[in-house]
């Protein structure tokens, strides 16, 4: 009985494996980060409830001018739609330098994870997060930090890996549904995880997204087939890729898709030589500092 219970029926390293009894075991369990004041950076964070099942963490820089409203970055973490959290140390490490150096507010949406919550639940949760942010237009939302300090005329969307995919999705949704209450001015697309025709690498997507119509037809996996792509509301997009990242070609394809889409904004691509997927979340080196500066400059440049 024990051996049958422990039989692995689905295995998707480096993300998770599923046992015959339904248990899910993740290869990576990220470490939680406590909300509150970080005395080393002056960044203060708090957790909020967006909707049933969806929470978020807000990161606020040290306030220099009490009357000033700051740009807002709506962030979506990476992890193959199946690992990671808005409340872990990796998200804290990725967003804190943007908060301090670009002097912005960040809200990281904690969408529910596959395989327990198959796609498109992560997309739906993430879209609900942006809609919740929009309720703070005119200072009438449920969260005082956003009412008092966030300039919803200067909203950025961003994420790394699967989170970059999600950021793109919610941007297009904002245009397609004519979301009111905020203005999206830019997107940070970091080492994005979109779909591919390389089916041997898509076993994960096939398992966690069983209702997808497939790469050739599903705009969540393939932005090129999205009829609403040219409506994307932001003015500029920065696509970041890494030379040794197995997803590099997908970031390059996304860049080319935007260039050829008829979308009227400006898109730039920047490649980090000698690095692999989401290196900046795990290592502090010269390339990490260059990447951070690239993102900060993108946010602060008018």
N, C-alpha and C positions, 0 to 999 in steps of 0.2 A: 504493500500500500504506500509506504513511504517513498519507494523508488518511483512509483507511478505519479505521486503527487509532485515530486521534484523534477519530473520530465519537462524539458524545455521544448515548447512547441513553436515559439517564434523568437528569433534572436537578431537584434539589429544593433550591433556594436558601432559606435561607442555610446549609443543612446540607452537602450533597455532590452530586456528579455522578458518573455511571458511564459509562465509555467502552466502545466496542464490544469492545475486547480484554479487558474485565473489570476494568480499573484503576478505583480509586475515588479521587477527589480531593475533599478537604474544603475548603469555603469558609473555614473557621476552623480554624487549628491552634493550640491553646492552648500556652502556654509552660510547660515543666516547672519544678517547684519542688523543690529539693533537701531531702531529709529531714535532720533533725538539730536542734540547738539554735538557736532564734531569739533572739539576744541582745537584740533590741529589745522582745520581749514575754515572754521567759522560757519560751515554749512549746517543748517538745521533741517531735519526731515521729520515727516509725520505720515501716518498711514490713514487712508480714507476708504470708505465703502462707496463704490460706484453703483453697484446693483447687486441683487442676490447672486452670489458666487463670484463676483468680480470686485477686486480691491485694487488699490494703487498706492504708491508712495510718492510724496511730493518732496523735492529737494529745494531748499530756499537759500540763496547766498546771503552773506552778511549784508544787512541793509546799510547802504552808505548815504542815501538820500531818502528820507521817510516818505516824501511825496511822489517819488518816481515809480512808474510802472515799468515792469521788466518783460522782455520777450519770454515766451514759453516754448519749451521743447517737449512734445509728447513722445515718449520713448517706449519702444517695444524690445524686450530682451531676446537674445538668441537661444539656441539649444535644440534645434531640430523639432520644434513644436512640442517637445516632450521632456525637456529638462530646463532647469533655471527658474529664476523668480525675480520679481521686482524688489524683493526683500533680501537678496543675498549679497555677498561681498563682491561678486563679479560686477553686478549692476552698479553697486556703490563705487567701485573702482573706475568703471567706464564713464559714469555721468558726473562724478564730483569735479574732475578737472574742467569740464564744460561749464558747470555752474560757477566755479570760481573765476575762471579765466575769461569767459564770455559774459559774465554777470547776467545770467539768465536763471529762470525757474525751470526745473525739470519735473514732469510727472511721468513716472514709469508705470504702465498698466500691467497688472498681474493677471494675464489671461489664464484660463484653465488649460491643463496640459493633456496631450495625448499620451498613451492610448486610452486611458480611462475616460477621457473626453475627446472623442474623435473629431478631426476637422470636419466641418468648418467652425466648430465651437470657438476655437482660438480667434478666428477672424471675427465672429459675432461679438465676442467679449471685447475685442480690441476696438471695434466700431462703436460699441456701447460706451467705451471709455472716452472716445473723442466726442460723442454726442453729449456725454455728461459734462465734459469741459465746456462745451458750447453753451450750456445752461447758465454759465457765469457771465454771459454778456450783460452789460449794464449793471454789473455788481449785484445780480439777483440770484446767484447760485447758492448751493448749500455749503460751500467751503470758503471761509473768510480769507484764507491765504490767496486764493485765486481771485476772489472779488476785489480785494484791496490792492494786490500787488501785480497781477498778471495783465499784460497788455495783449488782449486777444486779437488785436489787429496785426500782431507780429508773432505768429505761431509757426513753429517748425515741427516737422515729423521726422522721426529717425529710428533706426534700429540696426542691429548687427545680425547677420545670417538670416535665420527664419524671421527675426524681428524686422529686418529690412524689407522682406517680402510683405509682411503685415503692414508696415508703414506705407508702402506703395498702395496696397489694397485700400486702406482707409482714406488715402488721399483721393483716389479715383471715386470712392463711394461718396465722399464729401461733395464732389462735383456732380455726380450722377443724381444725387438726392437733393441737390441745392441746399446743403446744410447752412443754416444761418447762425450768426452769433460769433463767428471767428473768421479770420483771414489767414490762410496758410501761405506763407511766403517762401518756404524752402523745405527741401528734404535731404536728409543725410542717409544714404544707402551704403551701408558698410558690409562688405564681403557677403553679398546677398545670396540667399538660398532660394532660387526659383527651380521649377521643374526642368526636365531634360528628356530627350528621346533616348538617352542611354539607359535602357530599361534595367540593366543589371545593377544600376545604382539607385533605382527608384523603388526597390522593395519596401523601403520605409514608408514612402508616400502612399504606395498602394495599400499598405496595411492601416495607416492612421487616417487615411482619407478615402474610405471605401465608396463614397457617393460621388467622387470626382468623375467628370466626363473624360478625363485624360488630358495629356499635355497638348494635344492638337486642338482642344476645344475649351479648356478651362482657363479663364483669364487669371485666376489666382496663381496658377502654376506657370502660365505663359502670357505675360502682358501683351505680347504682339497680337494676340487674338481678341483683345478687349476692345469692343466698339466704343467704349467711353474713354479710351486712353488719351485722346487728343484734348479732352475736356479737363485734364488734370489741373487743379487750381493754382498750384504753386508757380512762382516766377523762376525758380532756379533749383537745380538738383546737383548734388555732389555724389558721384559714385566712386567708392574706394574699393580697390582690389589689391591682392597680395600675390607676388610672383609664384610662390610655392603652394598656394591655396588650391585644393582640388576643385573649388567652386569658381576659380578665377574666370573661366570662360563664360560662366553664367552672368557674372557682373559685366563682362565685356559685351555680351549679347544684349543685356538690358540697356546699356549705354547706346548701342547701335539702334535698338528698338526706339528709344526716345528720340534720337537724332532723326530717324526716318518716319516718325509717327504723325507729323503735322502739328504736334503740340508746340505751342509758341514760346516756351520758356528757354532758359539757358541751362545746358547740361555740361558738366566737366567730369572727366575721369582721371583718377590719380592712382598709380601703382606703386606699392612699396616693394622694393627689390629685396630678395633674400629672406622673406618672411612667409609664414603660413597663416592658416585661417584664424582670424580674431586674435592675433598675437598680442595685441595691445591690452587685452583683458588679463593676460597671464604674465607678461614680462614688461619690465621697465628698462628700456634701452634708448639709444638715439633715435631709432626708427619709430618707437612709440611716441617720443616727444614731437617728432616731425608730424606724425599723424594727428596728434592732439592739436597742434598748432593749425594744421590744415582745416580741421573741423571748427576750431574757434574762429579762425579768419572767415570761414564761410558764413558763420552765424553773425559776426559783427560787421562784416562788410555790407554797406548799403547797396 
